[in-house]
Amino acid sequence: ILDPFAGSGTTLLAAESIGVKCYGIEAHPFIARIARAKLLYRSDQTDYLKHAAIVREHAVRLRGRVDRYPLLIRKCFSDESLEDLDRLRRAWERYDDNSPSSELVWLTLVSVLRAVSHVGTAPWQYVLPNKRKKGAREPFRAFDLMVQTIAGDMRTMQALVFGQQAALVQSDARTCLGVPSSSVDFVITSPPYANNYDYADATRLEMSFMGEISGWSDLQDAVRRHLVRSCSQHVPEGSVGLDVVLSAPELSPIRKEITEVCTQLSEVRHQHGGRKTYHLMAACYFLDMAKSWIALRRVCKASSLACFVIGDSAPYGVYLPVMRWLGELARAAGFSSYEFEKTRDRNIKWKNRKHRVPLCEGRLWVKG
């Protein structure tokens, strides 16, 4: 099995639970680290519990500091909570030895940040510092609960798993480097949608707290440059030439249609305040996905099957036939056929919607 957009490792863990060899590719550096840490469930549970206890005991003796954190973090946590989180973070750094137990404690700390925050930090794209929520947890209590949760998950998985261990590759779906040629029987994934979701911004809270970035502008070099270009933040005005992208040979199967759509998007955006570069995003997204299909053709066996969980899109109300275009790009890459299985409708409740184009989501099945 191969998941070319592995995210935090769900497919890899599922494959391990049934003893199937699995590769996962993830380009987002922070998300890849989360996935690698989750795959450490095979390590010694007792060592993890001991390491977590040492970190907690040391943290209690420290004095928390909040002045070192960027404004976003100061807005998302009370000073009292941030002091405790700082104590835990510095204690983890003190005992970090790159061991599996240390990485699992890192995962423990990262996993409690949103539960501890008193503002709008649900697992969505944006952090909402002005939105208050009830039930923010006390940091040490949240840490203790997460330790027990992870230890319990380790026990459960260790009792289930046998055989093959999944391999996570921090690589790029557009190349599939790290996956052997003609080795994959089944591809199952949910790739980025062409709906302007910024996967880099989705981890800004955690990366800011851990000191990996100092602000929003750092995300371009730290994360976005590694990812499929599925949001307008990847392609600001002037960063790419639309004609150059649309002339790429990989887009030849859909060139006429996508050129018409991108031209319409380049015109209609001037009627909207944000003037987002959806025309560039759409062109770059399908070019990147075309390259992904070419890379997948290399690693897949002739008899392979691929399942993409995907949805269509309509930026500024201009419809993108995502499933059909992806299917045509897959066929051009050397796959034999495709069909789409709809699982649900989207964007059918018009209240507060930006456009009224009905959308759907489902499984794109591609045969080798």
C-alpha positions as CSV (number, residue, x, y, z in Angstrom):
1,I,0.0,0.0,0.0
2,L,1.1,3.6,-0.6
3,D,-0.3,6.8,0.8
4,P,1.4,9.6,-1.1
5,F,-0.2,12.3,1.1
6,A,0.2,10.5,4.4
7,G,-0.5,13.3,6.8
8,S,-0.2,12.2,10.4
9,G,0.0,8.5,9.4
10,T,-3.5,7.1,9.7
11,T,-3.1,4.9,6.6
12,L,0.2,3.6,7.8
13,L,-1.1,2.7,11.2
14,A,-4.1,1.0,9.6
15,A,-1.9,-1.0,7.3
16,E,0.3,-2.1,10.2
17,S,-2.7,-3.2,12.1
18,I,-3.5,-5.8,9.4
19,G,0.1,-6.8,8.7
20,V,0.3,-5.2,5.2
21,K,3.5,-3.5,4.0
22,C,3.0,0.2,3.5
23,Y,4.8,3.3,2.4
24,G,3.7,6.8,3.3
25,I,5.0,10.1,1.8
26,E,4.5,13.3,3.6
27,A,6.1,16.6,2.5
28,H,5.0,18.8,5.4
29,P,8.0,18.7,7.8
30,F,6.0,19.2,11.0
31,I,3.2,16.8,10.1
32,A,5.8,14.2,9.0
33,R,7.4,14.4,12.4
34,I,4.0,13.8,14.1
35,A,3.5,10.7,11.9
36,R,7.0,9.4,12.7
37,A,6.3,9.8,16.4
38,K,2.9,8.0,16.2
39,L,4.6,5.1,14.4
40,L,6.9,4.7,17.5
41,Y,4.0,2.9,19.3
42,R,6.0,-0.3,18.9
43,S,8.7,1.1,21.3
44,D,8.9,0.3,25.0
45,Q,5.8,1.7,26.8
46,T,7.6,1.6,30.2
47,D,10.5,3.7,28.8
48,Y,8.0,6.2,27.5
49,L,6.2,6.5,30.9
50,K,9.5,6.9,32.7
51,H,10.7,9.6,30.3
52,A,7.4,11.5,30.6
53,A,7.6,11.3,34.4
54,I,11.2,12.6,34.4
55,V,10.2,15.5,32.2
56,R,7.2,16.3,34.3
57,E,9.1,16.2,37.6
58,H,11.8,18.5,36.2
59,A,9.1,20.9,34.8
60,V,7.6,21.3,38.2
61,R,10.9,22.7,39.5
62,L,11.3,25.3,36.7
63,R,10.0,28.8,36.6
64,G,7.9,29.5,33.6
65,R,8.6,32.3,31.2
66,V,6.3,33.9,28.7
67,D,8.3,36.8,27.2
68,R,10.1,34.6,24.6
69,Y,6.9,33.6,22.8
70,P,5.5,35.4,19.7
71,L,2.3,37.4,19.9
72,L,0.1,34.6,18.5
73,I,1.1,32.4,21.4
74,R,0.5,35.1,24.0
75,K,-3.0,35.6,22.6
76,C,-3.8,31.9,22.6
77,F,-2.8,31.2,26.2
78,S,-3.2,32.9,29.6
79,D,0.1,33.8,31.2
80,E,-0.5,31.1,33.8
81,S,-1.1,28.4,31.3
82,L,1.8,29.5,29.1
83,E,4.1,29.5,32.0
84,D,3.2,25.9,32.7
85,L,3.6,24.9,29.0
86,D,6.9,26.7,28.9
87,R,8.1,24.6,31.9
88,L,7.1,21.4,30.2
89,R,8.7,22.5,26.9
90,R,12.0,23.4,28.6
91,A,12.0,20.2,30.6
92,W,11.5,18.2,27.4
93,E,14.4,20.0,25.8
94,R,16.6,19.3,28.8
95,Y,16.1,15.5,28.5
96,D,15.7,15.2,24.7
97,D,18.1,12.4,23.6
98,N,16.4,11.7,20.2
99,S,15.1,8.4,21.6
100,P,11.7,7.0,20.8
101,S,10.5,7.9,24.3
102,S,11.7,11.5,23.9
103,E,9.9,11.8,20.6
104,L,6.7,10.4,22.1
105,V,6.9,13.0,24.9
106,W,7.4,15.7,22.2
107,L,4.2,14.4,20.6
108,T,2.5,14.5,24.0
109,L,3.3,18.1,24.5
110,V,2.3,19.1,21.0
111,S,-1.0,17.2,21.3
112,V,-2.2,19.2,24.4
113,L,-1.7,22.7,23.1
114,R,-5.1,23.3,21.6
115,A,-6.9,21.7,24.6
116,V,-5.1,24.0,26.9
117,S,-5.8,27.2,24.9
118,H,-8.8,29.3,26.0
119,V,-9.4,30.7,22.5
120,G,-10.7,29.3,19.2
121,T,-8.0,26.7,18.5
122,A,-10.1,23.7,17.2
123,P,-8.3,21.5,14.6
124,W,-9.2,23.8,11.7
125,Q,-7.1,25.9,9.5
126,Y,-7.0,29.2,11.4
127,V,-6.5,30.1,15.0
128,L,-9.1,32.6,16.3
129,P,-7.7,34.5,19.2
130,N,-10.8,36.7,19.6
131,K,-13.1,33.7,20.1
132,R,-13.3,32.3,23.6
133,K,-14.1,28.7,24.5
134,K,-15.2,27.0,27.6
135,G,-13.3,24.1,29.3
136,A,-9.7,24.9,28.6
137,R,-7.6,22.3,30.4
138,E,-4.9,23.0,33.0
139,P,-1.5,22.2,31.3
140,F,-0.1,19.6,33.7
141,R,-3.4,17.8,33.9
142,A,-3.7,17.8,30.1
143,F,-0.2,16.5,29.9
144,D,-0.9,13.7,32.3
145,L,-4.1,12.7,30.5
146,M,-2.3,12.6,27.2
147,V,0.5,10.4,28.6
148,Q,-2.1,7.9,29.7
149,T,-3.9,8.1,26.3
150,I,-0.7,7.5,24.3
151,A,0.4,4.7,26.7
152,G,-3.0,3.1,26.3
153,D,-2.8,3.4,22.5
154,M,0.6,1.8,22.6
155,R,-0.8,-1.2,24.5
156,T,-3.7,-1.6,22.1
157,M,-1.7,-1.4,19.0
158,Q,1.1,-3.7,20.2
159,A,-1.5,-6.3,21.0
160,L,-2.9,-6.0,17.4
161,V,0.1,-5.6,15.2
162,F,2.2,-8.2,13.6
163,G,4.5,-8.4,10.6
164,Q,5.4,-5.5,8.4
165,Q,6.4,-2.1,9.8
166,A,5.3,0.9,7.7
167,A,7.9,3.2,6.2
168,L,7.3,6.9,6.3
169,V,9.3,8.9,3.8
170,Q,9.6,12.7,4.1
171,S,9.4,13.3,0.4
172,D,7.2,14.7,-2.3
173,A,4.2,13.0,-4.0
174,R,5.3,14.8,-7.2
175,T,8.4,12.5,-7.3
176,C,7.6,9.6,-4.9
177,L,11.3,9.5,-4.2
178,G,12.0,6.8,-1.6
179,V,9.4,4.3,-3.0
180,P,10.7,1.5,-5.2
181,S,9.5,1.3,-8.8
182,S,6.7,-1.1,-9.6
183,S,6.3,-2.0,-6.0
184,V,2.8,-0.8,-5.1
185,D,-0.4,-2.8,-5.4
186,F,-2.8,-0.2,-3.9
187,V,-2.7,3.6,-3.5
188,I,-5.2,5.0,-1.0
189,T,-5.0,8.7,0.0
190,S,-6.9,12.0,0.4
191,P,-4.8,14.6,-1.4
192,P,-5.1,18.3,-0.9
193,Y,-8.3,19.7,-2.3
194,A,-8.3,22.7,-4.7
195,N,-10.2,24.7,-2.1
196,N,-7.6,27.1,-0.8
197,Y,-6.9,25.3,2.5
198,D,-3.5,26.4,3.8
199,Y,-1.9,23.3,5.3
200,A,1.1,25.3,6.4
201,D,-1.1,27.7,8.4
202,A,-2.8,24.7,10.0
203,T,0.3,24.0,12.2
204,R,1.3,27.6,12.9
205,L,0.2,27.4,16.5
206,E,2.3,24.3,17.3
207,M,5.3,25.4,15.2
208,S,5.3,28.9,16.8
209,F,5.1,27.4,20.3
210,M,8.0,25.0,19.6
211,G,10.1,27.8,18.2
212,E,10.3,26.4,14.7
213,I,8.9,29.6,13.2
214,S,8.7,33.2,14.6
215,G,5.6,34.3,12.6
216,W,3.3,33.7,9.7
217,S,5.8,34.9,7.1
218,D,8.2,32.1,8.0
219,L,5.7,29.4,6.8
220,Q,6.7,30.0,3.1
221,D,10.2,28.7,3.5
222,A,9.5,26.3,6.4
223,V,6.5,24.6,4.9
224,R,4.8,25.9,1.8
225,R,7.6,25.4,-0.6
226,H,7.4,21.6,0.0
227,L,3.7,21.2,-0.7
228,V,1.4,20.8,-3.6
229,R,0.1,24.2,-4.5
230,S,-3.5,24.0,-3.3
231,C,-4.0,27.5,-1.9
232,S,-3.5,31.1,-3.1
233,Q,-0.8,31.6,-0.5
234,H,1.5,29.3,-2.5
235,V,1.2,31.5,-5.6
236,P,1.1,35.2,-4.8
237,E,0.8,37.7,-7.6
238,G,3.8,37.6,-9.9
239,S,5.3,34.4,-8.5
240,V,4.5,32.3,-11.6
241,G,3.5,33.0,-15.1
242,L,0.0,31.7,-15.9
243,D,0.8,31.1,-19.6
244,V,4.0,29.2,-18.6
245,V,2.2,26.9,-16.2
246,L,-0.6,26.2,-18.6
247,S,1.8,25.4,-21.4
248,A,3.4,22.6,-19.4
249,P,3.2,19.3,-21.3
250,E,1.8,17.5,-18.3
251,L,-1.4,19.6,-18.7
252,S,-2.0,18.7,-22.3
253,P,-5.0,16.4,-21.6
254,I,-7.0,19.2,-20.0
255,R,-5.2,22.3,-21.4
256,K,-8.2,23.7,-23.4
257,E,-10.6,23.5,-20.5
258,I,-8.3,24.6,-17.7
259,T,-7.1,27.6,-19.8
260,E,-10.7,28.7,-20.2
261,V,-11.4,28.3,-16.4
262,C,-8.2,30.1,-15.4
263,T,-8.9,32.9,-17.7
264,Q,-12.3,33.3,-16.2
265,L,-10.9,33.2,-12.7
266,S,-8.3,35.9,-13.6
267,E,-11.1,38.2,-14.7
268,V,-13.7,37.5,-12.0
269,R,-11.2,38.0,-9.1
270,H,-11.2,41.7,-9.7
271,Q,-14.9,41.8,-8.7
272,H,-13.9,40.5,-5.2
273,G,-12.2,42.5,-2.4
274,G,-9.5,39.9,-1.8
275,R,-8.6,39.5,-5.4
276,K,-7.1,36.1,-4.6
277,T,-4.9,34.4,-7.1
278,Y,-7.2,31.4,-7.7
279,H,-6.3,31.4,-11.4
280,L,-2.7,30.7,-10.5
281,M,-3.6,28.3,-7.8
282,A,-5.8,26.2,-10.1
283,A,-3.2,26.0,-12.8
284,C,-0.4,25.1,-10.4
285,Y,-2.5,22.6,-8.5
286,F,-3.4,20.5,-11.5
287,L,0.2,20.7,-12.8
288,D,1.4,19.4,-9.4
289,M,-1.2,16.7,-9.4
290,A,-0.3,15.7,-13.0
291,K,3.3,15.2,-11.8
292,S,2.0,13.2,-8.9
293,W,0.2,10.8,-11.2
294,I,3.3,10.4,-13.3
295,A,5.3,9.6,-10.2
296,L,2.6,7.1,-9.1
297,R,2.7,5.4,-12.4
298,R,6.4,4.7,-11.8
299,V,6.0,3.1,-8.4
300,C,2.7,1.2,-9.1
301,K,2.5,-2.3,-10.6
302,A,0.6,-2.8,-13.8
303,S,-2.3,-4.4,-11.9
304,S,-2.5,-1.6,-9.3
305,L,-5.6,0.2,-8.1
306,A,-5.7,3.7,-6.7
307,C,-8.4,5.4,-4.5
308,F,-8.3,9.1,-4.1
309,V,-10.8,10.6,-1.6
310,I,-11.4,14.0,-3.2
311,G,-14.0,16.7,-3.7
312,D,-14.6,19.3,-6.4
313,S,-14.3,23.1,-6.0
314,A,-15.6,26.4,-7.1
315,P,-13.4,29.3,-6.2
316,Y,-15.2,32.6,-6.6
317,G,-18.1,30.5,-7.9
318,V,-16.1,29.2,-10.9
319,Y,-16.5,25.4,-11.1
320,L,-13.4,23.2,-11.3
321,P,-14.3,19.6,-12.4
322,V,-11.6,18.2,-10.1
323,M,-12.4,14.5,-10.3
324,R,-12.7,14.4,-14.1
325,W,-9.6,16.4,-14.6
326,L,-7.6,14.2,-12.2
327,G,-8.9,11.1,-13.9
328,E,-7.8,12.4,-17.3
329,L,-4.4,13.3,-15.9
330,A,-4.1,9.8,-14.5
331,R,-4.9,8.2,-17.8
332,A,-2.4,10.5,-19.6
333,A,0.2,9.3,-17.1
334,G,-0.4,5.7,-18.1
335,F,-3.2,4.4,-15.9
336,S,-5.9,2.6,-17.9
337,S,-9.2,3.9,-16.6
338,Y,-11.0,5.8,-13.9
339,E,-14.5,6.2,-12.3
340,F,-15.9,8.4,-9.6
341,E,-18.1,7.2,-6.7
342,K,-19.9,10.0,-5.0
343,T,-20.3,9.7,-1.2
344,R,-21.9,13.0,-0.2
345,D,-23.0,16.4,-1.4
346,R,-21.3,19.6,-0.2
347,N,-22.2,23.3,-0.2
348,I,-25.9,22.7,-0.5
349,K,-27.0,24.8,2.5
350,W,-26.7,28.3,1.1
351,K,-26.7,30.3,4.4
352,N,-23.5,32.3,4.8
353,R,-22.0,30.6,1.7
354,K,-19.7,32.6,-0.6
355,H,-21.2,30.9,-3.7
356,R,-24.1,28.6,-4.6
357,V,-22.4,26.1,-6.8
358,P,-23.4,22.5,-5.6
359,L,-20.3,20.5,-4.8
360,C,-19.7,16.8,-3.8
361,E,-17.1,14.5,-2.4
362,G,-16.3,10.9,-3.0
363,R,-13.8,8.3,-4.2
364,L,-11.9,8.6,-7.5
365,W,-11.0,5.0,-8.5
366,V,-8.1,4.6,-10.9
367,K,-7.0,1.3,-12.4
368,G,-3.4,0.5,-13.3
